[in-house]
């Protein structure tokens, strides 16, 4: 099960959501929280709340941080100056928790035209922080609200 959409760490009741999922879905054996990582201190606080309220040995907990490319590409795609450093800090926060709890930490990168040149370097970045990396192809779908003909989302023949 994956908790994502918007930014789950903004939810003050995230630990209650975890408890409800665990109680209501006893066959669920893992929960992943996906964060944009823009507020490392808030992520740290929410992770502490989650870890203090459930038994991380009873269910596999995983956390993914969305990083869309190296600094220039990530900040251009996200439209937030300084966001790359903040997401890296979030990875470090999660790695700190990993020393005390059996949690998985990964980076997720959505493959899109603006970050194609960074993909191999993203793999190296993940290796440097000793985290897995998930490459997710860009999904053009009404569900994601990106059906527009935005040229930034359109792959050229060469890019395919």
C-alpha positions as CSV (number, residue, x, y, z in Angstrom):
1,X,0.0,0.0,0.0
2,X,1.3,3.5,-0.9
3,X,0.2,6.7,0.9
4,X,0.7,9.6,-1.5
5,X,-1.1,12.4,-3.3
6,X,-0.6,15.9,-2.3
7,X,1.9,15.7,0.5
8,X,1.0,13.1,3.2
9,X,3.4,14.6,5.8
10,X,1.2,17.7,5.9
11,X,-1.4,15.5,7.6
12,X,-1.3,16.0,11.4
13,X,-3.2,12.7,11.7
14,X,-0.8,10.6,9.6
15,X,0.0,8.2,12.5
16,X,-3.8,7.6,13.0
17,X,-4.1,6.9,9.3
18,X,-1.3,4.2,9.6
19,X,-3.1,2.7,12.6
20,X,-6.4,2.6,10.7
21,X,-4.8,1.0,7.7
22,X,-3.1,-1.7,9.8
23,X,-6.3,-2.4,11.8
24,X,-8.6,-2.4,8.8
25,X,-6.4,-4.2,6.4
26,X,-4.7,-7.0,8.3
27,X,-3.3,-8.6,5.1
28,X,-1.4,-5.5,4.2
29,X,2.2,-6.3,5.0
30,X,3.9,-3.1,3.9
31,X,3.1,0.6,3.8
32,X,5.0,3.1,1.7
33,X,4.8,6.9,2.3
34,X,5.8,9.0,-0.7
35,X,7.0,12.5,0.1
36,X,8.1,15.4,-2.0
37,X,10.7,16.0,0.7
38,X,10.4,19.8,0.6
39,X,10.3,20.1,4.4
40,X,12.9,17.8,6.0
41,X,12.0,18.9,9.6
42,X,8.3,18.1,9.1
43,X,9.1,14.8,7.5
44,X,11.4,14.0,10.5
45,X,8.6,14.9,12.9
46,X,6.0,12.8,11.1
47,X,8.3,9.8,10.8
48,X,9.0,10.0,14.5
49,X,5.2,10.1,15.1
50,X,4.6,7.1,12.9
51,X,7.5,5.0,14.3
52,X,6.4,5.8,17.9
53,X,2.8,4.7,17.3
54,X,3.2,1.4,15.4
55,X,5.5,-1.6,15.6
56,X,7.9,-1.3,12.6
57,X,8.9,-4.9,13.1
58,X,5.3,-6.0,12.5
59,X,4.8,-4.4,9.2
60,X,7.4,-3.3,6.6
61,X,7.6,0.5,6.4
62,X,9.1,2.3,3.4
63,X,9.5,5.9,2.5
64,X,10.2,7.3,-0.9
65,X,11.4,10.8,-1.7
66,X,10.5,12.3,-5.1
67,X,13.6,13.7,-6.8
68,X,13.1,14.6,-10.4
69,X,16.7,14.9,-11.5
70,X,19.9,16.7,-10.4
71,X,19.7,20.2,-9.0
72,X,18.9,22.2,-12.2
73,X,16.3,19.7,-13.6
74,X,14.7,19.0,-10.2
75,X,14.2,22.7,-9.4
76,X,13.0,23.5,-12.9
77,X,10.5,20.7,-12.9
78,X,9.3,21.4,-9.3
79,X,9.4,25.2,-9.8
80,X,10.9,25.6,-6.3
81,X,14.4,27.1,-5.9
82,X,16.4,25.3,-3.2
83,X,14.2,22.2,-3.4
84,X,16.9,19.9,-4.4
85,X,19.0,20.5,-1.3
86,X,15.8,20.1,0.8
87,X,15.0,16.8,-0.7
88,X,18.6,15.5,-0.2
89,X,18.3,16.6,3.5
90,X,15.0,14.6,3.7
91,X,16.9,11.5,2.4
92,X,19.5,12.1,5.1
93,X,16.7,12.3,7.7
94,X,15.2,9.1,6.6
95,X,18.6,7.4,6.6
96,X,19.1,8.5,10.2
97,X,15.8,6.8,11.2
98,X,17.0,3.7,9.3
99,X,19.8,3.3,11.8
100,X,17.2,2.6,14.6
101,X,14.3,1.1,12.7
102,X,13.9,-1.5,9.9
103,X,12.6,0.9,7.3
104,X,13.3,1.0,3.6
105,X,14.3,4.3,2.0
106,X,14.2,5.0,-1.7
107,X,14.2,7.8,-4.2
108,X,11.6,8.0,-7.0
109,X,12.2,9.8,-10.2
110,X,9.5,10.3,-12.8
111,X,11.1,9.9,-16.3
112,X,10.2,12.9,-18.4
113,X,11.8,15.0,-21.2
114,X,13.4,17.5,-18.8
115,X,15.4,14.9,-16.8
116,X,16.5,12.3,-19.4
117,X,20.1,13.5,-19.3
118,X,20.2,13.0,-15.5
119,X,18.9,9.4,-15.2
120,X,22.3,7.7,-15.0
121,X,23.5,10.3,-12.6
122,X,20.4,9.8,-10.5
123,X,21.3,6.1,-10.2
124,X,24.8,7.2,-9.0
125,X,23.2,9.7,-6.5
126,X,21.0,6.9,-5.0
127,X,24.1,4.7,-4.7
128,X,26.0,7.4,-2.9
129,X,23.2,7.6,-0.3
130,X,22.8,3.8,-0.2
131,X,19.1,4.0,-1.2
132,X,17.1,2.3,-3.9
133,X,15.9,4.3,-6.9
134,X,12.6,3.8,-8.7
135,X,12.3,5.1,-12.2
136,X,8.6,5.8,-12.9
137,X,7.7,6.6,-16.5
138,X,5.7,9.8,-17.0
139,X,2.0,8.9,-17.0
140,X,-0.2,11.1,-19.3
141,X,-3.7,10.6,-18.0
142,X,-6.7,12.5,-16.8
143,X,-6.1,11.0,-13.3
144,X,-2.9,13.0,-13.1
145,X,-4.4,16.1,-14.6
146,X,-1.8,16.3,-17.3
147,X,-3.7,15.7,-20.5
148,X,-2.7,19.1,-21.8
149,X,-0.4,19.5,-24.8
150,X,2.3,21.0,-22.4
151,X,5.5,20.8,-24.5
152,X,7.5,20.1,-21.4
153,X,5.7,16.7,-21.1
154,X,6.0,15.7,-24.7
155,X,8.8,13.3,-25.7
156,X,10.4,13.7,-29.1
157,X,11.0,10.6,-31.3
158,X,14.7,10.7,-30.3
159,X,13.9,10.8,-26.7
160,X,11.7,7.7,-27.0
